[in-house]
Amino acid sequence: MLEEAGYLLERGRIALYDGGEELNLREFLKRASSLIPNFELRFLVYKNIRDRGYQLKAGILDFRVYPRGIKPGEGESKYIIRVLSEREPIDITIPGKDILIARNLKKRLLYAVVDEEGDITYYEVKQKEMRGSLPPLGTDISAKGDLLEERVIIWDPFILNKLNKSWWFGRLTDEGRRLQLSFVESAYLIEHGSIEVLDGDGNVLSLERFIEVASAIESNFYRKYIIYRDLRDKGMVVKTGFKFGSHFRVYEEMPSESVFHSRYLVHLLTDDHTARLPEISRAVRLAHGVKKEMVFAVVDESEAVQYVEISWVRL
Amino acid sequence: MLEEAGYLLERGRIALYDGGEELNLREFLKRASSLIPNFELRFLVYKNIRDRGYQLKAGILDFRVYPRGIKPGEGESKYIIRVLSEREPIDITIPGKDILIARNLKKRLLYAVVDEEGDITYYEVKQKEMRGSLPPLGTDISAKGDLLEERVIIWDPFILNKLNKSWWFGRLTDEGRRLQLSFVESAYLIEHGSIEVLDGDGNVLSLERFIEVASAIESNFYRKYIIYRDLRDKGMVVKTGFKFGSHFRVYEEMPSESVFHSRYLVHLLTDDHTARLPEISRAVRLAHGVKKEMVFAVVDESEAVQYVEISWVRL
């Protein structure tokens, strides 16, 4: 492996020749970079992991890494590592595929992200099963709501209390006399037949029409709604994550005096096909700072949602 | 002002009639929302500010707000407030214009951002003068560098030490025998005649050609470089902000034992004409968590850079 050759050359432990000519490190780096795509990034990561006291080998992604103190041949590798540049957008289907590979090999999956100055951040990438403990929506709920510009207002005092207290839908205002529902909440309740939403002229909006109205205000609305619905159907409490810069903050149960903070931040990767690593870095950093788990949601063409947890790790 | 009318109606302090018919709150909200663009958002913010014990009036943006305990007519207003929806992208020239208005009126400028659930976050928006204490680049610096894929390597031991120790350019590797420069750093040093960068065939790259190469790897490169150059020209140390999810972290002087942390995070608003509020919220939240000031950079057509500091405030 050329990364290993460069590492040993840099330490003066080997000499390298190309067509009889001895190569210094400068010549070696130029030639290796022109031969191997991504050599520069791979070399930086290789050196960094070796310097931390691990052995590594070429692997199915970029490298496989052995536990500290274990040499290749003496035992099993523990991680598989993909090397990424901060600047290159990645196809959002890649983490899902890498997770499958790691699972089949029974290894942990790490992404080594090299920033523009050559610093490396390691992220662990895992599939996340999302599951909460809330009961399904009751079939006895039926209310009318008014569509204002960006929200739906429910006025029925019995229903609004039930929706808010049992499932934490919406936000009570005016001392509990009014419930403001967000668009995703409204769409969910329309789809479940729990509310009818009236426009300014008193006409009932179908789910399809409601989604059109919401999508005109928020271009990403439908894909956000798919995630909202999926998490709610799984029994979770899903509220806006705006204050944390994510689409949603998510609770496994109704918050109580003892468990008040949401456990997850869930973010839809917004571009259709690619994710930008600075966006991921920022979200993971922020979630870490507020002690939540950062979960990215990827929606495929059949509207199935996959959840990928990404967290900082120290190698 | 209809917001005030709604507020008093909700509290039962007035009755409202439209064509002889008394309006309940539900009817009032429907009619006001159809009459006034953004009424719903303005009403939420109006109520929130009144509930916090401030008086407010319609103003040049959305509202002007009086200091606590001061009524309109008794004294001067303190803030001017623009009401924004989390979901609507804003034109990136707007903060600059609002800052001018606030400065002329000698008021503080606040943005009230309403999220999809009706919660409101207040941000203070200020112009920021960026200034550091580093000396300009010496004219005695002249070295050659190799362009690898995403970095430039300097091998001259005297120059690399000077660049790194006096201005904190690049990153030393291999026990100080090599200096890795990022693309923005390399472009800056090329433009100042301090280095010549050679491609794999040994040809010197002009600044223009170097920018082309860098832009092929990072589409936003040129505008990022304009900001980098501007901050460096102002005597600041500018390093990548990748770990903080921003373009740059910025120091007013060379970090020392006593002053080690960067004071600012600087982020280029990436879309050409609009900024998305969730992106701003996320950056401000993150900067707050790491005790840095969040500064957004806006580049105009003449390549002038304006710096806008946005910070969380509690009203």
HADDOCK unambig.tbl for C-alpha pairs under 7 A between the chains (distance, minus, plus):
assign (segid A and resid 30 and name CA) (segid B and resid 148 and name CA) 6.94 0.50 0.50
assign (segid A and resid 30 and name CA) (segid B and resid 200 and name CA) 6.61 0.50 0.50
assign (segid A and resid 33 and name CA) (segid B and resid 148 and name CA) 6.73 0.50 0.50
assign (segid A and resid 40 and name CA) (segid B and resid 149 and name CA) 6.54 0.50 0.50
assign (segid A and resid 87 and name CA) (segid B and resid 218 and name CA) 6.10 0.50 0.50
assign (segid A and resid 115 and name CA) (segid B and resid 242 and name CA) 6.57 0.50 0.50
assign (segid A and resid 116 and name CA) (segid B and resid 182 and name CA) 5.55 0.50 0.50
assign (segid A and resid 117 and name CA) (segid B and resid 170 and name CA) 6.75 0.50 0.50
assign (segid A and resid 117 and name CA) (segid B and resid 171 and name CA) 6.69 0.50 0.50
assign (segid A and resid 117 and name CA) (segid B and resid 181 and name CA) 6.66 0.50 0.50
assign (segid A and resid 117 and name CA) (segid B and resid 182 and name CA) 5.21 0.50 0.50
assign (segid A and resid 117 and name CA) (segid B and resid 240 and name CA) 6.94 0.50 0.50
assign (segid A and resid 148 and name CA) (segid B and resid 30 and name CA) 6.92 0.50 0.50
assign (segid A and resid 148 and name CA) (segid B and resid 33 and name CA) 6.72 0.50 0.50
assign (segid A and resid 149 and name CA) (segid B and resid 40 and name CA) 6.56 0.50 0.50
assign (segid A and resid 170 and name CA) (segid B and resid 117 and name CA) 6.75 0.50 0.50
assign (segid A and resid 171 and name CA) (segid B and resid 117 and name CA) 6.71 0.50 0.50
assign (segid A and resid 181 and name CA) (segid B and resid 117 and name CA) 6.65 0.50 0.50
assign (segid A and resid 182 and name CA) (segid B and resid 116 and name CA) 5.55 0.50 0.50
assign (segid A and resid 182 and name CA) (segid B and resid 117 and name CA) 5.21 0.50 0.50
assign (segid A and resid 200 and name CA) (segid B and resid 30 and name CA) 6.62 0.50 0.50
assign (segid A and resid 218 and name CA) (segid B and resid 87 and name CA) 6.08 0.50 0.50
assign (segid A and resid 240 and name CA) (segid B and resid 117 and name CA) 6.93 0.50 0.50
assign (segid A and resid 242 and name CA) (segid B and resid 115 and name CA) 6.55 0.50 0.50
assign (segid A and resid 242 and name CA) (segid B and resid 278 and name CA) 6.21 0.50 0.50
assign (segid A and resid 243 and name CA) (segid B and resid 281 and name CA) 6.49 0.50 0.50
assign (segid A and resid 244 and name CA) (segid B and resid 282 and name CA) 5.85 0.50 0.50
assign (segid A and resid 244 and name CA) (segid B and resid 285 and name CA) 6.81 0.50 0.50
assign (segid A and resid 245 and name CA) (segid B and resid 278 and name CA) 5.34 0.50 0.50
assign (segid A and resid 245 and name CA) (segid B and resid 279 and name CA) 6.49 0.50 0.50
assign (segid A and resid 245 and name CA) (segid B and resid 281 and name CA) 5.74 0.50 0.50
assign (segid A and resid 245 and name CA) (segid B and resid 282 and name CA) 4.01 0.50 0.50
assign (segid A and resid 278 and name CA) (segid B and resid 242 and name CA) 6.22 0.50 0.50
assign (segid A and resid 278 and name CA) (segid B and resid 245 and name CA) 5.35 0.50 0.50
assign (segid A and resid 279 and name CA) (segid B and resid 245 and name CA) 6.51 0.50 0.50
assign (segid A and resid 281 and name CA) (segid B and resid 243 and name CA) 6.50 0.50 0.50
assign (segid A and resid 281 and name CA) (segid B and resid 245 and name CA) 5.74 0.50 0.50
assign (segid A and resid 282 and name CA) (segid B and resid 244 and name CA) 5.87 0.50 0.50
assign (segid A and resid 282 and name CA) (segid B and resid 245 and name CA) 4.00 0.50 0.50
assign (segid A and resid 285 and name CA) (segid B and resid 244 and name CA) 6.83 0.50 0.50
assign (segid A and resid 286 and name CA) (segid B and resid 286 and name CA) 5.62 0.50 0.50
assign (segid A and resid 289 and name CA) (segid B and resid 289 and name CA) 6.73 0.50 0.50
